[in-house]
């Protein structure tokens, strides 16, 4: 089961219990593999209800716990502002879709990943460097424009923030692989999320383009740390993400 699915659904489950505030911080652990054709039960516990913040704990289970998440909600406030500027990259309209890149890739690409990227995929993904999108690199930096067009019919911030949680587990993990091999897992590598953190700083719309600027500062002992900054088209820093990955050689 894709970890982003658990993240997104857990964010939605927690958000239903806090109707007057928005989620801004997520810290999650993936405890065991999920089975995709079985239902998942989400249990939300009220950790604290303060004047400025609310805290929730979410556990996802399939007979036993497979995922746990602590998250925080807050109301908007007036305060100082600063941010790291968005990198200077081409706009998404000038870039190739991942489906076109996959279509011309050599036949050695795993069939399951061809199906994943070129099939019925709700994500529109456009790498800034199409020539390196599916290749080994000399740096861990990965810059990609992404969006979920299917969510264009809603203005609900809870849904868009759940969509952002879903996206935040989707492509940033490739930053941990690209110094050593092409960025797609295969039979030679076990790739799985261990934990995941997401901080949402501003309102977000995942049906419009978001730039994911990710890298991996370290890999050691079969794990890699990846991190990313997420910008909207205007250059506003929307969110930060960090994730530890298991990337074990089989």
WOWO-V941119 format. One record per residue. N is the residue number from 1. SS is DSSP state (~ for helix, > for strand, _ for the rest). PHI is phi in degrees with one decimal (* if undefined). OMEGA is omega in whole degrees, -180 to 180 (* if undefined). Layout:
BEGIN
n:N ss:SS phi:PHI omega:OMEGA
n:N ss:SS phi:PHI omega:OMEGA
END
This chain:
BEGIN
n:1 ss:_ phi:* omega:-180
n:2 ss:_ phi:-66.0 omega:-177
n:3 ss:~ phi:-61.8 omega:178
n:4 ss:~ phi:-62.1 omega:176
n:5 ss:~ phi:-64.0 omega:178
n:6 ss:~ phi:-63.2 omega:179
n:7 ss:~ phi:-60.3 omega:-177
n:8 ss:~ phi:-62.5 omega:-179
n:9 ss:~ phi:-69.7 omega:177
n:10 ss:~ phi:-66.8 omega:177
n:11 ss:~ phi:-62.2 omega:178
n:12 ss:~ phi:-64.0 omega:-179
n:13 ss:~ phi:-61.5 omega:179
n:14 ss:~ phi:-66.5 omega:-177
n:15 ss:~ phi:-64.2 omega:179
n:16 ss:_ phi:-65.3 omega:-179
n:17 ss:_ phi:-95.0 omega:-180
n:18 ss:_ phi:-132.2 omega:-172
n:19 ss:_ phi:-71.6 omega:-173
n:20 ss:_ phi:-104.5 omega:180
n:21 ss:_ phi:-139.8 omega:-178
n:22 ss:> phi:-114.8 omega:179
n:23 ss:> phi:-68.5 omega:-180
n:24 ss:> phi:-131.0 omega:-176
n:25 ss:> phi:-146.7 omega:-178
n:26 ss:> phi:-133.3 omega:174
n:27 ss:> phi:-133.3 omega:-170
n:28 ss:> phi:-130.7 omega:174
n:29 ss:> phi:-126.5 omega:175
n:30 ss:> phi:-95.7 omega:-169
n:31 ss:_ phi:-91.2 omega:-178
n:32 ss:_ phi:-159.5 omega:179
n:33 ss:_ phi:-63.0 omega:174
n:34 ss:_ phi:-93.3 omega:179
n:35 ss:_ phi:-102.0 omega:-168
n:36 ss:_ phi:-68.3 omega:-176
n:37 ss:_ phi:-98.3 omega:176
n:38 ss:_ phi:-122.4 omega:-180
n:39 ss:_ phi:-67.4 omega:177
n:40 ss:_ phi:-114.8 omega:178
n:41 ss:> phi:-102.9 omega:180
n:42 ss:> phi:-108.1 omega:178
n:43 ss:> phi:-111.2 omega:-177
n:44 ss:> phi:-108.6 omega:176
n:45 ss:> phi:-111.7 omega:178
n:46 ss:> phi:-84.3 omega:180
n:47 ss:> phi:-79.3 omega:179
n:48 ss:> phi:-165.6 omega:177
n:49 ss:> phi:-123.7 omega:-179
n:50 ss:_ phi:-99.2 omega:180
n:51 ss:_ phi:-71.0 omega:-177
n:52 ss:_ phi:-108.9 omega:-174
n:53 ss:> phi:-133.0 omega:171
n:54 ss:> phi:-128.9 omega:-178
n:55 ss:> phi:-120.3 omega:177
n:56 ss:> phi:-133.0 omega:172
n:57 ss:> phi:-115.6 omega:-179
n:58 ss:> phi:-124.3 omega:175
n:59 ss:> phi:-121.1 omega:176
n:60 ss:> phi:-104.3 omega:-174
n:61 ss:> phi:-133.7 omega:164
n:62 ss:_ phi:-131.9 omega:-169
n:63 ss:_ phi:70.9 omega:176
n:64 ss:_ phi:-123.5 omega:-177
n:65 ss:> phi:-67.0 omega:177
n:66 ss:> phi:-116.7 omega:-173
n:67 ss:> phi:-161.2 omega:174
n:68 ss:> phi:-136.6 omega:-176
n:69 ss:> phi:-146.6 omega:167
n:70 ss:> phi:-105.5 omega:-178
n:71 ss:> phi:-145.9 omega:-177
n:72 ss:> phi:-127.3 omega:179
n:73 ss:> phi:-121.2 omega:179
n:74 ss:> phi:-151.0 omega:172
n:75 ss:_ phi:-96.2 omega:179
n:76 ss:_ phi:-67.1 omega:178
n:77 ss:_ phi:-135.1 omega:175
n:78 ss:_ phi:-95.0 omega:-180
n:79 ss:_ phi:-167.0 omega:177
n:80 ss:_ phi:-61.8 omega:180
n:81 ss:_ phi:-136.4 omega:167
n:82 ss:_ phi:-159.1 omega:178
n:83 ss:_ phi:-162.5 omega:171
n:84 ss:_ phi:-73.2 omega:-179
n:85 ss:_ phi:-63.2 omega:176
n:86 ss:_ phi:-68.4 omega:176
n:87 ss:_ phi:-61.0 omega:178
n:88 ss:_ phi:-83.7 omega:-178
n:89 ss:_ phi:-131.8 omega:177
n:90 ss:_ phi:-64.5 omega:177
n:91 ss:_ phi:-69.2 omega:-176
n:92 ss:~ phi:-62.0 omega:-179
n:93 ss:~ phi:-63.6 omega:-179
n:94 ss:~ phi:-93.2 omega:-173
n:95 ss:_ phi:-116.4 omega:180
n:96 ss:_ phi:-83.0 omega:172
n:97 ss:_ phi:-70.8 omega:-180
n:98 ss:~ phi:-61.5 omega:180
n:99 ss:~ phi:-62.8 omega:179
n:100 ss:~ phi:-68.9 omega:180
n:101 ss:~ phi:-67.1 omega:179
n:102 ss:~ phi:-64.6 omega:-175
n:103 ss:~ phi:-60.9 omega:-178
n:104 ss:_ phi:-102.5 omega:180
n:105 ss:_ phi:-67.4 omega:-178
n:106 ss:_ phi:-65.3 omega:-175
n:107 ss:_ phi:-63.3 omega:-179
n:108 ss:_ phi:-72.9 omega:179
n:109 ss:_ phi:-64.8 omega:-176
n:110 ss:_ phi:-59.2 omega:-179
n:111 ss:~ phi:-56.8 omega:-177
n:112 ss:~ phi:-64.7 omega:-180
n:113 ss:~ phi:-82.6 omega:171
n:114 ss:~ phi:-60.6 omega:179
n:115 ss:~ phi:-63.4 omega:-177
n:116 ss:~ phi:-64.2 omega:-175
n:117 ss:~ phi:-82.3 omega:-173
n:118 ss:~ phi:-97.4 omega:-178
n:119 ss:_ phi:-90.3 omega:-176
n:120 ss:_ phi:-82.9 omega:-174
n:121 ss:_ phi:-106.5 omega:-178
n:122 ss:_ phi:-74.7 omega:-176
n:123 ss:_ phi:-96.7 omega:170
n:124 ss:> phi:-98.6 omega:-172
n:125 ss:> phi:-129.0 omega:-178
n:126 ss:> phi:-132.9 omega:179
n:127 ss:> phi:-64.3 omega:177
n:128 ss:_ phi:-65.6 omega:176
n:129 ss:_ phi:-110.2 omega:-178
n:130 ss:~ phi:-65.2 omega:-179
n:131 ss:~ phi:-69.9 omega:-179
n:132 ss:~ phi:-112.3 omega:-172
n:133 ss:_ phi:-57.6 omega:-177
n:134 ss:_ phi:-121.0 omega:-174
n:135 ss:_ phi:-121.9 omega:170
n:136 ss:_ phi:-67.4 omega:-176
n:137 ss:_ phi:-126.2 omega:175
n:138 ss:_ phi:-95.2 omega:177
n:139 ss:_ phi:-141.1 omega:-180
n:140 ss:_ phi:-85.7 omega:-174
n:141 ss:_ phi:-70.7 omega:-180
n:142 ss:> phi:-133.0 omega:180
n:143 ss:> phi:-119.5 omega:-172
n:144 ss:> phi:-145.8 omega:170
n:145 ss:> phi:-88.3 omega:180
n:146 ss:> phi:-139.6 omega:173
n:147 ss:> phi:-161.0 omega:175
n:148 ss:_ phi:-121.6 omega:-176
n:149 ss:~ phi:-58.9 omega:-177
n:150 ss:~ phi:-62.2 omega:-178
n:151 ss:~ phi:-94.1 omega:-179
n:152 ss:~ phi:-70.1 omega:-176
n:153 ss:~ phi:-87.8 omega:-178
n:154 ss:_ phi:-133.9 omega:174
n:155 ss:_ phi:-106.4 omega:-175
n:156 ss:_ phi:-68.2 omega:-179
n:157 ss:~ phi:-64.3 omega:178
n:158 ss:~ phi:-61.4 omega:180
n:159 ss:~ phi:-70.7 omega:180
n:160 ss:~ phi:-66.6 omega:178
n:161 ss:~ phi:-72.1 omega:173
n:162 ss:~ phi:-65.7 omega:176
n:163 ss:~ phi:-62.8 omega:177
n:164 ss:~ phi:-64.9 omega:176
n:165 ss:~ phi:-60.2 omega:177
n:166 ss:~ phi:-59.3 omega:-179
n:167 ss:~ phi:-64.5 omega:-172
n:168 ss:~ phi:-66.8 omega:178
n:169 ss:_ phi:-104.6 omega:-167
n:170 ss:_ phi:-91.2 omega:-169
n:171 ss:_ phi:-122.7 omega:-177
n:172 ss:~ phi:-64.6 omega:-179
n:173 ss:~ phi:-61.2 omega:-179
n:174 ss:~ phi:-63.5 omega:179
n:175 ss:~ phi:-62.8 omega:179
n:176 ss:~ phi:-80.3 omega:-175
n:177 ss:_ phi:-105.5 omega:-160
n:178 ss:_ phi:-71.0 omega:173
n:179 ss:_ phi:-73.3 omega:-169
n:180 ss:_ phi:-114.5 omega:-176
n:181 ss:_ phi:-167.0 omega:173
n:182 ss:_ phi:-65.9 omega:-167
n:183 ss:_ phi:-80.0 omega:-178
n:184 ss:_ phi:-105.5 omega:176
n:185 ss:_ phi:-65.4 omega:-180
n:186 ss:_ phi:-153.2 omega:-177
n:187 ss:_ phi:-65.7 omega:-179
n:188 ss:_ phi:-90.3 omega:-176
n:189 ss:> phi:-137.5 omega:170
n:190 ss:> phi:-94.3 omega:-178
n:191 ss:> phi:-116.9 omega:-179
n:192 ss:> phi:-152.4 omega:176
n:193 ss:> phi:-75.2 omega:175
n:194 ss:> phi:-99.4 omega:176
n:195 ss:> phi:-144.9 omega:-171
n:196 ss:> phi:-155.2 omega:176
n:197 ss:> phi:-130.2 omega:-179
n:198 ss:> phi:-140.3 omega:176
n:199 ss:> phi:-119.9 omega:-178
n:200 ss:> phi:-106.8 omega:-172
n:201 ss:_ phi:-98.4 omega:-173
n:202 ss:_ phi:-142.0 omega:173
n:203 ss:_ phi:-56.0 omega:-174
n:204 ss:_ phi:-134.4 omega:169
n:205 ss:_ phi:-126.9 omega:-178
n:206 ss:_ phi:-84.6 omega:174
n:207 ss:_ phi:-82.3 omega:173
n:208 ss:_ phi:-106.2 omega:-173
n:209 ss:_ phi:-65.7 omega:174
n:210 ss:> phi:-125.5 omega:177
n:211 ss:> phi:-94.8 omega:174
n:212 ss:> phi:-97.2 omega:179
n:213 ss:> phi:-112.2 omega:-169
n:214 ss:> phi:-120.7 omega:172
n:215 ss:> phi:-153.2 omega:179
n:216 ss:> phi:-132.7 omega:-177
n:217 ss:> phi:-76.5 omega:-177
n:218 ss:> phi:-159.1 omega:167
n:219 ss:> phi:-134.2 omega:-176
n:220 ss:> phi:-164.2 omega:173
n:221 ss:_ phi:55.8 omega:176
n:222 ss:_ phi:80.1 omega:176
n:223 ss:> phi:-129.1 omega:176
n:224 ss:> phi:-139.4 omega:172
n:225 ss:> phi:-98.6 omega:174
n:226 ss:> phi:-121.0 omega:-179
n:227 ss:> phi:-146.6 omega:-178
n:228 ss:> phi:-156.8 omega:172
n:229 ss:> phi:-112.6 omega:-174
n:230 ss:> phi:-120.7 omega:-177
n:231 ss:> phi:-116.8 omega:170
n:232 ss:> phi:-91.1 omega:-174
n:233 ss:_ phi:-61.8 omega:-178
n:234 ss:_ phi:-77.8 omega:-178
n:235 ss:_ phi:98.5 omega:178
n:236 ss:_ phi:-72.5 omega:177
n:237 ss:> phi:-78.5 omega:-173
n:238 ss:> phi:-86.2 omega:-173
n:239 ss:> phi:-159.6 omega:170
n:240 ss:> phi:-123.8 omega:-179
n:241 ss:> phi:-135.2 omega:174
n:242 ss:> phi:-142.1 omega:-174
n:243 ss:> phi:-152.7 omega:170
n:244 ss:> phi:-103.7 omega:-175
n:245 ss:> phi:-117.7 omega:165
n:246 ss:> phi:-85.2 omega:175
n:247 ss:> phi:-134.2 omega:-172
n:248 ss:> phi:-93.6 omega:175
n:249 ss:> phi:-71.5 omega:-180
n:250 ss:_ phi:-81.6 omega:*
END
